[in-house]
Amino acid sequence: MLRTSHRLLVLPVILAVGALAACSSGDEAPQGGATSESGVLRVGTEGTYSPFSFHDADGELTGYDVEVVTAVADELGLDVEFSETTWDSIFAGLESERYDVIANQVTVNDERAEKYDLSEPYTVSTGVALVAADNDAVTSLADVSGLTAAQSATSNWSQVATDAGATVESVEGLTQAVALLKQGRIDVTFNDDLAVLDYLKQSGDTSVKIAFETGDTVEQAFALRKGADLTARIDDALASLRADGTLTQISEKWFGDDVTQ
């Protein structure tokens, strides 16, 4: 059964190059990581990445990742304070201690594991390539060499595109990548199958299609600063939420299936 969430605070944030500034005021964001003392779990997320972290028709922040991290906070007895920022700036916000944890489908890889604490995974998914509906020439990674792909610069999908021999154009997320694809300005974009399937389902867009799966099974986790005391507590909370069925229920609500295993 889903846990009743604690109070949610949403703090939109704009991260400028070389500096971090809150968009709503000139006040400095809380520093440090005294989460247990403050009673608040400070969470960084995009707020524009459906179905994981986005705003509904009423303007409320919602999504799969939002519900999972809220359930974790509830398990820890903490309120949640969300700070919204772009993906390419989200790790800078974590490093500058604007928030304690990133909840935004952070893919587990060796490079990130060296630099950050990563929680136990709470999502397992597969990569897919999205192309124009009339493009029958791209059916595998071998066909991507020499093409132009649009990807978030710091995402693992950018590396997938680069390794396949594509020229990568930087975008903020899937929505912008799809727009460029439909305009014919790029040839392909890679992303998580859950995000792409949700986009196709919600939009009814028939001008693009999934060309192939990359063959990469990826795991997503929460990211924290290296050596954070909070990491073990979040892992314990995730284990409890998995055992009592809460993670499965959240997953089935958003995807119709359990993507947490």
N, C-alpha and C positions, 0 to 999 in steps of 0.2 A: 504494500500500500504506500502511496506517495506520502512523504513527510510534509507537514505543514511548514512552509518556509518562514524564516524570520524576515524582518523589515528589509526592504531592498532600497538602496540609495544608488542612483545612477549619476555619475559625474562625467559628462562629455569632456574629452581632452583633445587638444590639438598639439601634436609634437612637431615642432619646427626643426629644421636642419641645424644641428649643433646646439640646440637648446630645447627645453621642455617648458611649455607654458599652458596653464589651464585656460580654456577658452571662455569660461564664464566669469572669471575675475583674475586679478593680478596676484591673488593670495597664493602662497606656496602650498603645494600638496603636502600632507603629512609625510614625514620621513621616518626611516627606521622600520622595524618589523615587530613592534610590540603588540601583535595581534591578540594574544591571550589577555593582555592587560587592558586593551581598549575594547575588547568584546566584538571586534569587527574584523572580518576577512575582506581584505582589499583585493579586488579582482580586475585585471586588465582584459579587455575583450574588444572586438571590432564593432559590433553592433550593426554591421551591414552584411553579414555572412549567413544568409538563410540556408538551411533551417537551424543553424547552430547558434547564431547570435545575431539578432535583428530586431527591428521594431514592428509590432503588429499594427493593425489598422487604427488602433486607439493610441498609438505612439508609445506603447509600453515595451520595454526591453524583454525579449523572450527568446526561446530557442532551446535546442537540445543541450548545448553546453551550459547555457544559463541555468537550466533546471538541474543539471547534474551538479554543478558547483554550488548551487543553492542548497541542494540536498546534503552535500558534504558539509557546508557551513552549519546547517541545522543539526547534523550528527555531532558536530563539534561544539554546539551551543553558541554559535557566533552569528551576528548579523552580517549582511553582505553589502559591500560598497563597490559599485561598478564604475570603472573609468573606461571610457570608450576612446579608441585611437585606431589609426591605420595599422595594417599588418606589418608594413615595413618599418614601423617605429615602435612596435609593441615590446620588443625585447629591450630596447633602450629605456623604456619606462620601467621595466622590471629592474634593470640594473641600477637605475637612479632611485629605486625604492619608492616609486609612486604607488605601487601596489605590491602585494605579497605573492601573487600567483597569476599566471596567464591561463585563462580558460577559453581556448579558441582553436581547437583541433590542432594542437601542436604535434607534429609527427615525430616519433621517436627515431633518432639516428645517432650515430657515434659522435658526430661533431657537436650536436647539442648536448649529449650526455657528458661530454668533457667540460662544457662550459656552464651547464645548469643542472640543478636537480630535476629529474623527471619522475613524476608519480607513476604508480602502476597504471597501465593503459586502461582506458574506459571505452575505447572505440576501436574496432578493427574494420578496415575497409580496403578497397582495391582502386588503383589508379586507372583512369580512362582518358582517351583522347577524343576531343570534341572537334568536329569539322562541319563545314557547310553541308546541307542535306544533299546537294547535287555533286559532292566530291566523292567519287568512287576510286580515286587513285591512292588514297591513304588508308591502308588496311593493317599496317604493322609499324613498329618502330623503325624498321629499315626504310620505310617510305618518307620519314620525317626529315632525313638529312637534306640540307639545303633550303628547307622551308622556313617560314617565319612563325614563331609562336609568341603568344602573349601570356606572361606569367608574373605573379608577385615576385619581386627580385630576390627576397630571402626565403621563399618557399622551397620545399623539396621538389616540387613539380618543375621549378625553373632549372634545377640540376638535371632532372629527367630529360627535359627538352634539350638542354645543352649537350648532354651525353649522347643524345640521339643525332646530334649534328645540326640542330636548328639554330637559327638566329633568334635570340630572345628579346622581345620588346617588353619593357617593364610596365605593369599596370597595377592598380590597387587591389583588384580582386576579380572574381568570376564574372560579375555583371559587366564590368568594363571590357573584359576579354571577349565575352560573347558579343558585345556591341561591335567591337573591332572585327570579329569574325563575320558578322552579318554584313558589315560594310565592305568586306573583301580586302581589308587592310592587313590581315594576317591569314595564315593557312590552318592553324591548329592551336588548341589550348589544352593543357593537361590539368586535371583536377581529381579530387576525390569523387568516387562514384556516387556516394550518398548526396553530395552537394549538387552534382550534375543531374542525377535522377530527380531530386526535389525541384530543381529549376525547371526541368522539362515537364514535370507533373503540374507544378503551380502555374507556369506560364502558358502551357499548351503550344509552345514554340515549335513549329515543324520545319523551320528554315535551317535548323542545325540538327546534328545527330551524333551519337556515339559511334566512332569508327572502329575502335578496338580497346581491349583492356591491356594495360601495360605489363601485366603479370606480377606486379609488385603488390604484395599484401602488406599494408602498413598499419601501424598502431599509433593511436593518438593518446596523449597524456597531458596532465597539467605541468607547467614549467614553473620552477621556483629558483631563487638565487642559490648558488652552490653552497652546500652545508647548512641549509635552512632547517631549524628544528621542526618547522611545520610539516616538512615532507613526510616524515614517519606518521604523523597524526592524520594527514590526508590519506595516506595509504591504508591506515586502519579504518578510517571512515568509509573509504571505497569498498573495503572488504566486507564491512557490515552491511552496506547498501546492496552489495552483490548477493550476500547470503540471504537477506530478507526479501529479495525480489524487487527492490526499488529501482535499481538500474535497469532491469529488464522492462519494468513497467514504463519508465520514461522513454526507453528506446522504442518500444512497441507503439507508444503514443505518436512519436514523430516519424517512424519509418515502417511501422507495421511488421517489424521483425526485431529480433534481438541481435544488435550489432556490438554488444559489449563483450562477447566471448572471443 
